[in-house]
Amino acid sequence: QNPTEAELQAMDLEKAQEARRLAPDFLKDFRRADARGVQLLDDFMVALRRRDAAKTTDERYQIAAEDLEPIFEILREVLQECKQAASDLHQKARDAALHSSGPEEVDVLELFQAADRAEQDVQLKTQLVDSLSLASKVEHVTAVQVMWMCKPYLNQAS
C-alpha cells in the first residue's frame, strides 16, 4: 500500500526536524576527526625525527615504511571521515530546506553555512596533507599542523 501525500509530508517533516536536531552532532563528529588529525601530525613529526636520527639508509627506509606510510594512510582516512561528515550535513540541510517554513528557515541557513564551512575546512586540510611526503621536514609538518589547528572555516561554524 502506497503512503498518502499527507503521510509523505509528515515523513518529510520528521526528516527536516531530525536534520536540525542532528546538525551539532555532525559537527561534533567532524571536530573529533579533526582532533585525530592533529594527533596524527604529532605522530608524523615524531617519526620524522626518528628518521632524521637514523644512522643508516636501511633504518630510514624502515621508518618510512613502518611509521610514516601508515600515518599517511590514517590521515587520508581522517580526511574521508571529515568529507563524509560535511556531505552528510549538506544532505541534512537540503532535507530541512525542502520542508522548512517560517522562523525555522534561519536554522536551515545555519545548517548550510555550517556544512559549507566544514567542506571548506576539509578542502584546506586536503591541500595540507597533499603537501606532505616521506621526504618532508619536521618544520614543514609543524607549519601544516599549525594551519590544521587554526581551523579558519570550522571555527566559524556554530
Salt bridges, closest charged atoms under 4 A:
ASP12 OD2 - HIS99 NE2 3.68
ASP29 OD1 - ARG32 NH1 3.03
ASP34 OD1 - LYS125 NZ 2.54
ASP34 OD2 - LYS151 NZ 3.47
ASP52 OD1 - ARG51 NH2 2.80
ASP67 OD2 - ARG50 NH1 2.26
GLU81 OE2 - ARG36 NH1 2.84
GLU104 OE1 - ARG20 NH1 3.47
ASP116 OD1 - HIS90 NE2 3.16
GLU119 OE2 - HIS90 NE2 3.58
ASP121 OD2 - LYS125 NZ 2.25
